[in-house]
Amino acid sequence: MPLFGYIINVSIANAWLIYKRDCDLLKEKPMPLKMFHLSVAATLKKANKVPAKVGQPSSEQYKPPVQPPSSLHHRAGPV
């Protein structure tokens, strides 16, 4: 197993141990490690997903570049 995958699995196992301890304190039945692992995977799969865009793009999103007023442009001339 690659090192990165091993580190992820150890991290999930550590998180499960903390979760299991908290469930014991709350007197709740913890889910098995395999289900916890699948739950983490499903949550990570949903994270940072770009929502599907429906319909035409809004004209409010496009803002043309702002041009400075021409009165601010001064030409240097002889004094």
C-alpha positions as CSV (number, residue, x, y, z in Angstrom):
1,M,0.0,0.0,0.0
2,P,1.4,3.4,-0.8
3,L,2.5,5.6,2.1
4,F,-0.3,8.2,1.5
5,G,-3.0,5.6,1.6
6,Y,-1.5,4.1,4.8
7,I,-1.5,7.6,6.4
8,I,-5.1,8.1,5.5
9,N,-6.2,4.8,6.9
10,V,-4.3,5.4,10.2
11,S,-5.9,8.9,10.4
12,I,-9.4,7.4,9.9
13,A,-8.7,4.7,12.5
14,N,-7.6,7.3,15.0
15,A,-10.7,9.4,14.3
16,W,-12.8,6.3,14.8
17,L,-11.2,5.6,18.2
18,I,-12.1,9.2,19.3
19,Y,-15.6,8.7,17.9
20,K,-15.9,5.4,19.8
21,R,-14.7,7.0,23.0
22,D,-17.3,9.8,22.6
23,C,-20.1,7.3,21.9
24,D,-19.1,5.4,25.1
25,L,-19.3,8.6,27.1
26,L,-22.8,9.4,25.6
27,K,-23.8,5.7,26.1
28,E,-24.5,5.3,22.4
29,K,-23.7,2.4,20.2
30,P,-20.8,3.3,17.8
31,M,-20.8,2.3,14.2
32,P,-18.3,-0.3,13.2
33,L,-14.9,0.8,11.8
34,K,-15.8,-0.3,8.3
35,M,-19.1,1.7,8.3
36,F,-17.2,4.7,9.7
37,H,-14.6,4.4,7.0
38,L,-17.3,4.3,4.3
39,S,-19.1,7.3,5.9
40,V,-15.8,9.3,5.8
41,A,-15.3,8.3,2.1
42,A,-18.9,9.3,1.2
43,T,-18.5,12.7,2.9
44,L,-15.2,13.4,1.3
45,K,-16.6,12.5,-2.1
46,K,-19.4,15.1,-1.6
47,A,-17.0,17.8,-0.4
48,N,-15.9,20.6,-2.8
49,K,-18.3,19.4,-5.5
50,V,-19.3,22.2,-7.9
51,P,-23.1,22.4,-8.1
52,A,-24.6,21.8,-11.5
53,K,-25.5,25.1,-13.2
54,V,-29.0,25.2,-14.6
55,G,-30.3,27.8,-17.1
56,Q,-28.7,30.7,-18.8
57,P,-25.9,32.5,-17.1
58,S,-26.9,35.6,-15.2
59,S,-26.0,39.0,-16.7
60,E,-25.2,40.2,-13.1
61,Q,-22.2,37.9,-13.0
62,Y,-20.5,39.7,-15.9
63,K,-19.1,43.1,-15.0
64,P,-17.1,44.9,-17.8
65,P,-13.8,46.3,-16.7
66,V,-14.0,49.8,-15.2
67,Q,-12.4,52.5,-17.4
68,P,-11.0,55.5,-15.5
69,P,-12.7,58.8,-16.5
70,S,-10.9,60.7,-19.2
71,S,-10.6,63.8,-17.0
72,L,-8.1,62.0,-14.9
73,H,-5.6,61.7,-17.8
74,H,-3.5,64.8,-17.8
75,R,-1.0,65.5,-20.5
76,A,2.3,66.9,-19.4
77,G,3.2,70.0,-21.4
78,P,5.9,72.7,-21.2
79,V,5.7,75.0,-18.3
